Amino acid sequence: MTKTRLVLFDLDGTLVDTAPDLAGAVNRMLAARERPALALESLRPLASHGARGLIGRAFGLAPGDADFESLRQEFFREYESALCRESELFPTMAATLEELERQGLRWGIVTNKIARFTEPLVQALGLSQRAACVVSGDTTPHAKPHPAPLLHALASASVEAGHAVYVGDDLRDVQAGRAAGLRTVAAAYGYLGDGIPIDDWGADRVISRPADLLDFIGS
């Protein structure tokens, strides 16, 4: 068995439950137009897709549509103004990170969220100084499912792919991890979206809570 030295996490829907603040941003946009708010649970599955998914659900628009870009910029401003009001680590994640650190394992973050939002959020949650690396969606020329962000994280942490694991709640996370040569873990407690069922993603393990990751790393 190859010893794990580094665990990399996707951010939204895997490490942190950011859905309440993402939903809050789009609901403030609706309120400004005197339209009713959408329930958090109807927006939660789309949270990993950021502005594209949430604007699509709230306004029925997609990239390329006439008003999409202006709504996207408005969404960015709304989210930036309150990006860590309700966001928090998923249940058992805090204890999982502490146990990884106790065992001498390093951990980091690889997300498609742009640095404009990633860095203040990670700082607000008190994770900046603990993470071995933080790779945002605009850190490299390519975002997931391209392997470039994960390869950048490995280089930053000076760890080979065979000694690392990537945990995510979206098919593109598993695709990126496999393309980069990492073992992959799919987080069934995350947002998941409405595409291919999680059991068909091809991950090495599916976990129902963050703490289950410890059993996989030790297996």
Phi, psi and omega in degrees: 000135177278128183289132176283131178243340184217132174245122179254137182241139161295160184267287183292121176087358179234299177274315187234139173274093182265357185305319181300320181283326175294316178295323179300321180296312183288329178288329174293326176294319178294318181299322180296339179256013180056040176249149183293149178291154175262144180295142180305319184293336177281338180264335185307314182298341183264356188299325180293342181265006172057218185303318183302311182290318184287320177293324177299318181288319186280326187237356178067028181242153181230162176309134183103337176289155190305316186261002187298313186296321179293323176293323179297316179294323176296318178300315179303316180295317180296316182293316182299330182287343183204060187271353177221047178277317181235354181294141180203161176300144176296153178307136182074357180289319180302314179294326179295315178298318179297322180289321175302314180295321179298324179280359179083015179268146177263156178218155181211182185234133174227112187226157172273357176292134183289156186301331179307327180254325182299309188296313178292328179292312180298322178294316182297329180275359178074027184255348188302315184282345182268331184286137178291332179198152174227112182247120182263175183294339179247017177289321178245168180294344183235147174255165175301143020275005174296142182285351186307315180299322179288321177296323177295319179297317178299316179295319180296324182268356182055048179233138178281153184304324182293348179253015185232156178231141175241132182245128180207166183246019181222150179305321182296334177293315178294318179298315180294317180298314180295319180296331180271354177089016179267157165287147186236146178231129179261129184267100182290345179277355185274204189277323170067327182075198184234029181263224182299135179303146186301327181290347180258008182284338181088019178289155177288334177206146172248129181242148182262349177203154183305321183300334180294342179298327183296324178293321180294316181295327181274356184276000000 
